[in-house]
Amino acid sequence: MCRKLICLATLVFVLSMVLAGIATAADPGLVAWYRFDGDADDSSGNNLHGTEIGDPTYEAGVFGQAINLDGDGDYVDCGLDPKFDITDFITFTYWIKVTAFDRDWNTVLARGDDSWRSSRAGTNNFMEAAVGGTAGNYTYGVTPVDDGEWHHVGWVYDGTMNYLYVDGEVDATEDNSGQITVSSYPLYIGTNSQHTDRFWNGLIDDVMIYNRALSQEEVQAVMLSSAGAFPIASNPSPEDGILYPDTWVTLSWKAGDFAVSHDVYMGENFDDVNNGTGDTFRGNQGELFYVAGFPGFAYPDGLVPGTTYYWRIDEVNDANAASPWKGDVWSFAVPPKTAYYPDPAEGAEFVDLNVQLSWTGGFGAKLHTVYFGENFDEVNDATGGLPLGTTNYTPDSVKLAKTYYWRVDEFDGVETYKGEVWSFTTLGAVSGPNPSDGAVDVKPSVVLRWDAGAVAASHEVYFGSDADAVANATKTSPEYKGPKALGEESIDPGKLTLNTTYYWRIDEVNGVNPDSPWAG
């Protein structure tokens, strides 16, 4: 349970993967798309076709074909069109397969050296990218890419940061700002138009250039997609994030466009499923469903109420160089045996005096017993209540500016499951503590402020370094700091000691109201 002894009338204050990334001409930010399926034509619809220089060839790529540059004078001249004059935000992505890093700064693409580019990072075996004219114009990666395998590289500049991605994951970042230089040099793929001896030696596929900053999810979707194909698993059942009211499940999904089989991961920890660690790998299979919660299957004793389960499907096709395609991590939760989703929500403020309490019954619950009162411990320790057949309860005599506590115990016909203690505060309470409850790194010269409750005529202030002393203080205690008139909702406690936790409480006072003062 979450215990918050916070009465805002009388408070103790304690200082899917985004499918939009399928790069088609429909994306308004797509400037150019060089698929290299046998030619250097632009597939974006902007007609920024390239011209092959030297004697490049075409071989099997990640999607369709890829251009093979031998590092001896081969490149693609994409011209000097104004559409390449990108100054604010930019994304470019590409697939590469290195034959050899045989010279410094082997270049994949460059609008000269003084605008935007991406290449081998000097003499290193990882990539770099840059946007000239900005404060932090270049960023070096850390992941080696000269292992003879296909790698996807993405570069994003969003006006405040550089992001370098390798195989869909963040490889490096750098703070950055400013506008990108417009170069007088054309865009070349396979060398740098300002330094034309930096030839690429290897294959390049699906170069995409955008005049907007793509998110990581969009970069990943670009990596996984081409010509409308979507290779990752989708359409999970149960739906992602759903409450699933049963102790067994049949997982199912729509196969990715290139899948031959499916690697199934399932577990109770997001990171383990995301990373494929622990015992979360359940096997490779051809079926589009997976059963759990029965003898002979995963979780043979059944799924456990109150538990969230995570699962992931990686699509596999050994004949495709980009396989396997890692899937999203989906989840579903089996509801707990205890009551949940209280209304008013835990810690709710300004609750109407005619409040009706309601909740969602625990898994399998048949009867519900409600305990309600003004004291946390009494509600927490109460027993012997009268069971109800409905999931709502209307308390009697709810008063202004008070904190109330309530608990619901659930009975499923066999056992009783004690619920959490929830709380809410009714209308008329003090609010807006500044510093906020639980604040840290507060200046020792802080002035405490708050917003007056609707029924207050004045305030009584309590302050100290002992939580219990402040909570139980009276006007004769040293923690009492005196009254404050309505309209004077602040107090200077004096210079405070560093590395010390302080507690404070505001009691609202109104002499004509019989319930006054509203003590914390």
C-alpha positions as CSV (number, residue, x, y, z in Angstrom):
1,M,0.0,0.0,0.0
2,C,1.0,3.6,-0.4
3,R,0.7,5.4,2.9
4,K,0.5,9.2,2.5
5,L,-0.3,11.0,5.7
6,I,-0.9,14.1,3.7
7,C,-4.0,16.1,4.7
8,L,-4.2,19.1,2.5
9,A,-6.4,21.0,4.9
10,T,-4.0,20.2,7.8
11,L,-0.8,19.0,6.1
12,V,2.5,17.6,7.2
13,F,4.6,18.5,4.1
14,V,7.8,16.6,3.6
15,L,10.2,18.8,1.8
16,S,4.8,-0.5,-32.3
17,M,7.4,0.6,-33.2
18,V,6.2,3.6,-35.3
19,L,5.0,2.5,-38.6
20,A,5.4,6.1,-40.0
21,G,9.0,5.2,-40.5
22,I,8.2,3.1,-43.5
23,A,10.0,5.5,-45.9
24,T,7.8,6.0,-48.9
25,A,7.1,9.1,-50.9
26,A,4.1,9.8,-48.7
27,D,6.4,11.1,-45.9
28,P,6.5,14.9,-46.4
29,G,9.9,15.1,-44.8
30,L,11.5,12.6,-47.2
31,V,13.9,14.5,-49.5
32,A,15.6,11.6,-51.3
33,W,15.6,7.8,-51.2
34,Y,18.2,5.8,-53.1
35,R,17.2,2.2,-53.1
36,F,20.0,1.1,-55.5
37,D,17.9,-1.7,-57.0
38,G,20.0,-1.7,-60.2
39,D,20.2,2.0,-60.6
40,A,20.8,5.3,-58.7
41,D,17.3,6.7,-59.2
42,D,15.5,8.6,-56.4
43,S,12.4,6.9,-55.2
44,S,11.1,9.8,-53.0
45,G,9.1,11.4,-55.8
46,N,11.4,14.4,-55.9
47,N,13.3,13.2,-58.9
48,L,16.8,13.8,-57.4
49,H,18.3,11.0,-59.4
50,G,21.9,10.2,-59.1
51,T,24.6,9.6,-61.8
52,E,26.9,6.6,-61.4
53,I,30.6,7.5,-61.7
54,G,33.2,4.9,-62.4
55,D,32.2,1.3,-62.7
56,P,29.9,0.4,-59.7
57,T,28.1,-2.9,-59.7
58,Y,24.9,-4.1,-58.1
59,E,24.6,-7.1,-55.8
60,A,22.0,-8.6,-53.4
61,G,21.3,-6.1,-50.7
62,V,19.2,-5.9,-47.5
63,F,16.1,-5.1,-49.5
64,G,16.4,-6.0,-53.2
65,Q,19.8,-4.9,-54.5
66,A,22.6,-2.7,-53.2
67,I,25.3,-0.7,-54.9
68,N,28.9,-2.1,-54.7
69,L,31.7,0.5,-54.7
70,D,35.2,-0.9,-55.0
71,G,37.0,2.0,-53.3
72,D,38.9,2.9,-56.5
73,G,36.9,5.9,-58.0
74,D,33.3,4.6,-57.9
75,Y,30.6,6.9,-56.4
76,V,27.2,8.5,-57.2
77,D,26.8,12.2,-58.0
78,C,23.3,13.3,-56.7
79,G,23.8,16.9,-57.7
80,L,23.3,20.3,-56.2
81,D,19.6,20.6,-56.0
82,P,18.2,23.2,-53.5
83,K,16.2,20.5,-51.8
84,F,19.5,19.3,-50.3
85,D,20.0,22.8,-48.7
86,I,18.8,21.5,-45.3
87,T,19.5,24.0,-42.5
88,D,17.3,23.2,-39.4
89,F,16.7,19.5,-38.8
90,I,18.1,16.5,-40.7
91,T,18.0,12.7,-40.7
92,F,19.8,10.4,-43.0
93,T,19.9,6.6,-42.8
94,Y,21.6,3.9,-44.8
95,W,22.7,0.3,-44.8
96,I,26.4,-0.6,-45.2
97,K,28.5,-3.7,-45.6
98,V,32.2,-2.9,-45.4
99,T,34.5,-4.7,-47.7
100,A,37.6,-2.9,-46.3
101,F,38.4,0.3,-44.4
102,D,41.4,1.0,-46.6
103,R,41.8,4.8,-46.2
104,D,41.0,7.5,-43.6
105,W,37.4,8.8,-43.8
106,N,35.9,6.2,-46.2
107,T,32.7,8.2,-46.9
108,V,29.2,6.9,-47.3
109,L,27.6,10.2,-48.2
110,A,28.6,13.9,-48.0
111,R,27.3,17.3,-49.1
112,G,30.9,18.4,-49.1
113,D,32.9,18.5,-45.8
114,D,31.4,21.8,-44.6
115,S,27.7,20.8,-44.6
116,W,26.4,17.3,-43.7
117,R,28.2,14.0,-44.1
118,S,28.8,10.5,-42.7
119,S,31.9,8.4,-43.0
120,R,34.4,6.1,-41.3
121,A,35.6,8.0,-38.2
122,G,39.2,8.7,-39.3
123,T,41.3,5.6,-38.9
124,N,38.8,3.9,-36.6
125,N,36.5,1.0,-37.3
126,F,33.3,2.8,-36.4
127,M,31.3,5.5,-38.0
128,E,31.0,9.3,-37.6
129,A,28.5,11.9,-38.9
130,A,28.5,15.7,-38.9
131,V,26.4,18.7,-39.6
132,G,28.7,21.7,-40.4
133,G,28.0,25.1,-39.0
134,T,26.5,23.9,-35.8
135,A,28.1,24.2,-32.3
136,G,28.8,20.5,-31.9
137,N,29.0,19.5,-35.5
138,Y,30.3,16.0,-35.4
139,T,29.7,12.8,-33.4
140,Y,31.8,9.6,-33.3
141,G,30.2,6.2,-32.8
142,V,31.6,3.3,-30.8
143,T,30.3,0.2,-32.5
144,P,32.7,-1.5,-35.0
145,V,31.1,-2.0,-38.4
146,D,33.9,-3.6,-40.4
147,D,32.9,-7.2,-39.6
148,G,31.7,-8.1,-43.0
149,E,28.0,-7.9,-41.9
150,W,25.2,-5.6,-42.8
151,H,24.7,-2.6,-40.5
152,H,22.1,0.1,-40.4
153,V,23.3,3.6,-39.6
154,G,21.2,6.6,-38.8
155,W,22.0,10.2,-38.0
156,V,19.6,12.7,-36.5
157,Y,20.1,16.4,-35.7
158,D,17.0,17.9,-34.0
159,G,18.3,21.4,-33.3
160,T,19.5,20.5,-29.8
161,M,21.2,17.1,-30.0
162,N,23.0,14.8,-32.4
163,Y,22.0,11.2,-32.4
164,L,24.1,8.4,-34.1
165,Y,22.3,5.1,-34.4
166,V,23.8,1.7,-35.3
167,D,21.4,-1.1,-36.0
168,G,18.5,0.8,-34.5
169,E,20.2,1.5,-31.1
170,V,21.7,4.8,-29.9
171,D,25.4,4.5,-30.5
172,A,26.4,8.1,-29.5
173,T,24.9,11.5,-28.7
174,E,26.2,15.0,-28.5
175,D,24.7,18.3,-27.5
176,N,24.4,20.6,-30.5
177,S,22.7,23.8,-31.7
178,G,22.6,26.2,-34.6
179,Q,21.9,26.0,-38.3
180,I,23.5,23.7,-40.8
181,T,25.8,25.3,-43.4
182,V,24.6,25.3,-47.0
183,S,27.4,24.0,-49.0
184,S,28.4,24.8,-52.6
185,Y,29.5,21.2,-53.1
186,P,27.1,18.6,-54.4
187,L,25.8,15.5,-52.6
188,Y,28.0,12.5,-53.4
189,I,27.3,8.9,-52.2
190,G,30.5,6.9,-51.9
191,T,32.9,9.7,-51.5
192,N,33.1,13.3,-50.2
193,S,32.6,15.9,-52.9
194,Q,35.0,18.3,-51.1
195,H,37.6,15.6,-50.6
196,T,37.2,13.2,-53.5
197,D,39.8,10.7,-52.5
198,R,37.7,9.3,-49.6
199,F,36.1,6.5,-51.6
200,W,33.9,3.9,-50.0
201,N,34.9,0.3,-50.3
202,G,31.9,-1.9,-49.8
203,L,28.1,-2.1,-50.4
204,I,25.5,0.6,-49.7
205,D,21.8,0.1,-49.7
206,D,18.7,2.3,-49.1
207,V,20.1,5.7,-48.5
208,M,17.3,7.9,-47.1
209,I,17.5,11.7,-46.4
210,Y,14.9,13.7,-44.5
211,N,14.5,17.4,-43.7
212,R,13.0,16.5,-40.2
213,A,14.3,14.8,-37.1
214,L,13.1,11.2,-36.9
215,S,12.5,9.6,-33.5
216,Q,14.4,6.4,-32.6
217,E,11.3,4.4,-33.2
218,E,11.0,5.9,-36.7
219,V,14.7,5.2,-37.4
220,Q,14.1,1.6,-36.3
221,A,11.0,1.4,-38.6
222,V,13.1,2.7,-41.5
223,M,15.7,0.1,-40.8
224,L,13.1,-2.6,-40.8
225,S,11.0,-1.5,-43.7
226,S,11.3,-0.9,-47.5
227,A,8.7,-0.3,-50.2
228,G,5.8,-0.8,-47.7
229,A,7.0,-4.1,-46.4
230,F,7.0,-4.5,-42.6
231,P,9.1,-7.3,-41.4
232,I,8.4,-7.2,-37.6
233,A,5.6,-9.1,-35.8
234,S,2.5,-7.0,-35.2
235,N,-1.2,-7.1,-34.0
236,P,-0.5,-8.8,-30.6
237,S,-3.3,-10.7,-28.9
238,P,-3.9,-10.1,-26.0
239,E,-3.7,-6.4,-26.9
240,D,-0.6,-4.7,-25.6
241,G,-1.0,-3.3,-22.0
242,I,-4.4,-4.9,-21.4
243,L,-5.7,-6.4,-18.2
244,Y,-6.2,-10.1,-18.9
245,P,-8.6,-11.8,-16.5
246,D,-7.5,-15.4,-16.7
247,T,-4.7,-17.7,-15.5
248,W,-3.8,-19.1,-18.9
249,V,-3.3,-17.4,-22.3
250,T,-2.9,-18.0,-26.0
251,L,-0.5,-15.4,-27.4
252,S,-0.9,-14.7,-31.1
253,W,0.4,-12.2,-33.6
254,K,0.6,-11.2,-37.3
255,A,3.7,-12.5,-38.9
256,G,6.3,-10.0,-40.4
257,D,6.4,-9.9,-44.2
258,F,9.6,-11.9,-44.5
259,A,9.2,-14.3,-41.6
260,V,9.8,-18.1,-42.0
261,S,9.7,-18.8,-38.3
262,H,9.4,-17.0,-35.0
263,D,11.5,-16.7,-31.8
264,V,9.3,-16.5,-28.8
265,Y,10.3,-14.7,-25.6
266,M,8.1,-14.4,-22.5
267,G,8.8,-13.5,-18.9
268,E,7.9,-11.2,-15.9
269,N,10.7,-8.7,-16.4
270,F,10.7,-6.2,-19.2
271,D,14.5,-5.9,-19.5
272,D,15.0,-9.7,-19.6
273,V,12.4,-10.1,-22.4
274,N,13.8,-7.1,-24.2
275,N,17.4,-8.4,-24.0
276,G,16.5,-12.1,-24.4
277,T,18.2,-12.9,-21.1
278,G,17.4,-15.3,-18.2
279,D,15.0,-18.1,-19.2
280,T,12.8,-15.8,-21.4
281,F,13.6,-17.5,-24.7
282,R,10.9,-20.1,-25.2
283,G,12.0,-21.5,-28.6
284,N,11.7,-21.0,-32.3
285,Q,8.5,-22.2,-34.0
286,G,6.5,-21.9,-37.1
287,E,3.1,-21.4,-35.5
288,L,1.6,-18.0,-35.0
289,F,0.4,-18.7,-31.5
290,Y,2.0,-19.7,-28.1
291,V,0.2,-21.1,-25.1
292,A,1.1,-20.5,-21.5
293,G,-0.5,-21.3,-18.1
294,F,-1.2,-25.0,-18.6
295,P,0.8,-28.1,-17.5
296,G,3.3,-28.9,-20.3
297,F,3.6,-25.3,-21.3
298,A,5.3,-22.2,-19.9
299,Y,4.0,-21.4,-16.4
300,P,2.5,-24.9,-15.9
301,D,0.9,-23.9,-12.6
302,G,-1.0,-21.0,-14.2
303,L,-0.4,-17.3,-14.5
304,V,-0.3,-15.5,-11.2
305,P,-2.9,-12.8,-10.4
306,G,-1.3,-9.4,-9.8
307,T,1.6,-10.1,-12.2
308,T,2.5,-8.4,-15.4
309,Y,3.8,-10.6,-18.2
310,Y,6.0,-9.4,-21.1
311,W,6.5,-11.1,-24.4
312,R,8.3,-10.5,-27.7
313,I,8.4,-12.1,-31.1
314,D,11.5,-11.9,-33.3
315,E,10.9,-12.8,-36.9
316,V,13.4,-15.1,-38.5
317,N,14.4,-15.8,-42.1
318,D,17.9,-17.2,-42.4
319,A,18.0,-16.4,-46.1
320,N,17.7,-12.6,-45.4
321,A,20.8,-10.7,-44.2
322,A,18.7,-8.5,-42.0
323,S,17.2,-11.4,-40.0
324,P,16.2,-11.8,-37.2
325,W,13.9,-8.8,-36.9
326,K,13.6,-7.9,-33.3
327,G,10.0,-7.3,-32.2
328,D,8.4,-4.9,-29.8
329,V,8.0,-6.0,-26.2
330,W,4.3,-6.4,-25.5
331,S,2.7,-6.9,-22.1
332,F,-0.5,-7.9,-20.4
333,A,-1.4,-8.1,-16.7
334,V,-3.4,-10.6,-14.8
335,P,-5.5,-8.6,-12.2
336,P,-4.6,-8.9,-8.5
337,K,-6.8,-10.8,-6.0
338,T,-7.0,-7.5,-4.1
339,A,-9.3,-4.5,-5.1
340,Y,-7.7,-2.0,-7.4
341,Y,-8.5,1.2,-9.4
342,P,-10.0,3.1,-6.5
343,D,-12.3,6.1,-7.2
344,P,-11.5,8.6,-5.8
345,A,-7.9,7.8,-6.8
346,E,-5.3,7.3,-4.1
347,G,-4.3,10.7,-2.7
348,A,-7.1,12.6,-4.5
349,E,-7.8,16.2,-3.4
350,F,-10.8,18.5,-3.4
351,V,-13.2,15.5,-3.3
352,D,-16.9,16.4,-3.1
353,L,-18.8,15.8,0.1
354,N,-21.3,13.6,-1.6
355,V,-18.6,11.2,-2.7
356,Q,-19.4,7.6,-3.6
357,L,-16.4,5.2,-3.3
358,S,-16.0,2.6,-6.0
359,W,-13.3,0.2,-7.1
360,T,-12.6,-2.7,-9.5
361,G,-13.0,-6.0,-7.7
362,G,-10.1,-8.3,-7.3
363,F,-9.6,-11.3,-9.6
364,G,-12.4,-13.8,-8.8
365,A,-13.9,-11.7,-5.9
366,K,-17.4,-12.5,-4.8
367,L,-17.8,-10.2,-1.8
368,H,-16.2,-6.9,-0.7
369,T,-15.7,-5.6,2.8
370,V,-15.2,-1.8,3.2
371,Y,-13.4,-0.1,6.1
372,F,-13.6,3.7,6.3
373,G,-12.4,6.4,8.7
374,E,-10.3,9.4,9.6
375,N,-7.4,7.5,11.1
376,F,-4.9,5.5,9.0
377,D,-4.0,2.9,11.7
378,E,-7.6,2.3,12.6
379,V,-8.6,1.6,9.0
380,N,-5.5,-0.5,8.4
381,D,-6.1,-2.7,11.5
382,A,-9.9,-3.0,11.3
383,T,-11.6,-6.4,11.0
384,G,-15.0,-7.9,11.0
385,G,-16.7,-5.6,8.6
386,L,-20.0,-6.3,6.7
387,P,-19.5,-7.8,3.3
388,L,-21.1,-6.2,0.2
389,G,-22.1,-7.7,-3.1
390,T,-21.4,-4.5,-5.1
391,T,-18.2,-2.6,-5.8
392,N,-19.3,0.8,-4.4
393,Y,-19.9,2.3,-1.0
394,T,-21.3,5.7,0.1
395,P,-19.8,6.9,3.4
396,D,-21.8,8.9,6.0
397,S,-21.0,12.4,7.3
398,V,-18.1,13.4,5.1
399,K,-16.9,16.8,6.3
400,L,-15.0,19.7,4.7
401,A,-11.2,19.8,4.5
402,K,-10.5,16.4,6.0
403,T,-8.5,13.4,5.0
404,Y,-10.2,10.1,5.0
405,Y,-8.8,6.6,4.7
406,W,-10.5,3.5,3.3
407,R,-9.7,-0.1,2.5
408,V,-11.5,-2.9,0.7
409,D,-11.0,-6.6,1.5
410,E,-11.9,-9.1,-1.2
411,F,-13.3,-12.6,-0.7
412,D,-13.3,-15.1,-3.6
413,G,-15.2,-17.9,-1.9
414,V,-12.1,-19.5,-0.4
415,E,-9.8,-16.8,1.0
416,T,-10.0,-13.1,2.0
417,Y,-7.4,-10.7,0.5
418,K,-6.6,-7.6,2.6
419,G,-6.6,-4.5,0.5
420,E,-4.3,-1.4,0.5
421,V,-5.3,1.6,2.5
422,W,-6.3,4.5,0.2
423,S,-6.9,8.1,1.1
424,F,-8.5,11.2,-0.2
425,T,-9.0,14.8,1.0
426,T,-12.3,16.7,0.7
427,L,-13.0,20.2,-0.5
428,G,-11.8,23.2,1.4
429,A,-8.2,22.0,2.1
430,V,-5.0,23.9,2.0
431,S,-3.0,23.1,-1.2
432,G,0.0,24.0,-3.3
433,P,2.9,23.6,-0.9
434,N,6.0,25.3,-2.1
435,P,8.5,23.6,-1.9
436,S,6.5,20.6,-2.9
437,D,6.1,17.6,-0.7
438,G,9.3,15.6,-0.8
439,A,11.3,18.3,-2.5
440,V,15.1,17.9,-2.5
441,D,18.1,20.3,-3.0
442,V,16.1,23.1,-1.4
443,K,18.0,26.4,-0.7
444,P,18.7,27.0,3.0
445,S,17.1,30.4,2.7
446,V,13.7,29.0,1.4
447,V,10.4,30.8,2.2
448,L,7.5,28.3,2.6
449,R,4.3,29.1,0.7
450,W,0.9,27.5,0.3
451,D,-2.6,28.1,-1.1
452,A,-5.3,28.8,1.5
453,G,-8.2,26.4,1.9
454,A,-11.6,27.5,0.9
455,V,-12.9,27.5,4.5
456,A,-9.8,29.1,6.2
457,A,-9.9,32.4,8.0
458,S,-6.3,32.0,9.2
459,H,-3.5,29.5,9.5
460,E,-1.4,27.9,12.2
461,V,2.1,26.9,11.1
462,Y,4.3,24.1,12.5
463,F,7.9,23.4,11.4
464,G,10.8,21.2,12.5
465,S,13.2,18.4,11.7
466,D,11.3,15.6,13.4
467,A,8.3,14.2,11.5
468,D,6.5,12.8,14.5
469,A,7.1,16.0,16.5
470,V,5.6,18.1,13.7
471,A,2.7,15.8,13.1
472,N,1.8,15.7,16.9
473,A,2.6,19.3,17.8
474,T,0.3,21.7,19.6
475,K,0.4,25.4,20.1
476,T,2.6,24.9,23.1
477,S,5.2,22.8,21.2
478,P,8.5,24.3,20.0
479,E,7.4,23.3,16.5
480,Y,4.6,25.8,16.6
481,K,5.7,28.9,14.6
482,G,2.6,31.0,15.1
483,P,-0.5,32.1,13.3
484,K,-0.7,33.6,9.8
485,A,-3.6,35.8,8.6
486,L,-5.6,34.9,5.6
487,G,-3.8,36.4,2.6
488,E,-0.4,35.8,4.3
489,E,0.2,32.3,3.0
490,S,4.0,32.2,3.5
491,I,6.6,32.0,6.3
492,D,10.3,32.4,6.5
493,P,11.7,29.6,8.8
494,G,15.1,31.2,8.9
495,K,18.4,29.9,7.6
496,L,18.2,26.1,7.5
497,T,21.0,23.5,8.0
498,L,22.3,21.8,4.9
499,N,21.8,18.0,4.4
500,T,18.8,18.1,6.8
501,T,15.2,17.0,6.1
502,Y,12.5,19.4,7.4
503,Y,8.8,18.8,7.9
504,W,6.0,21.4,8.0
505,R,2.3,21.5,8.7
506,I,-0.4,24.0,8.1
507,D,-3.6,23.9,10.2
508,E,-6.5,25.8,8.8
509,V,-8.6,27.8,11.3
510,N,-12.1,29.3,11.1
511,G,-13.7,30.2,14.4
512,V,-17.2,30.1,13.2
513,N,-17.0,26.6,11.9
514,P,-17.5,23.9,14.7
515,D,-15.0,21.6,12.9
516,S,-12.2,24.2,13.2
517,P,-9.2,23.9,13.4
518,W,-8.5,21.3,10.8
519,A,-5.4,19.8,12.4
520,G,-2.8,17.8,10.6
